[in-house]
Amino acid sequence: MRNEVVEVLSDRTNAVVLRHPGRAFPGVLVQGDSLHGLCQRADSACEKTGRDDPGFDDLNSLRNALQSLLTHYKATLAEHNIALPFSEEPLRGRG
């Protein structure tokens, strides 16, 4: 881990916009619990969409991209002994 100064362009709750040193364009900080929720919503949408639906491949690609970010987030927190801000228990009663 290292400390660096970043430009905070907006610190609105759940919509922080930052520019990391050396990057031309700012990024949006997505909190871990929000990322987890997005992954769950993408999972649910894929479950409700048939594989032969014309939009399934795009939706599944989005789900995989979000899941990749979440996997990296969880591994990074584990490396630094930081607890996850969400439960790993699957949602019940989707539908």
Buried (B, 14 or more C-beta within 10 A) or exposed (E): EEEEEBEEEEEEEEEBBBBEEEEEEBEEBBBBEBBBBBBBBBBBBBEEBEEEEEEBEEBBEBBEEBBEBBEEBBEEBEEEEEEBEBEEEEEEEEE
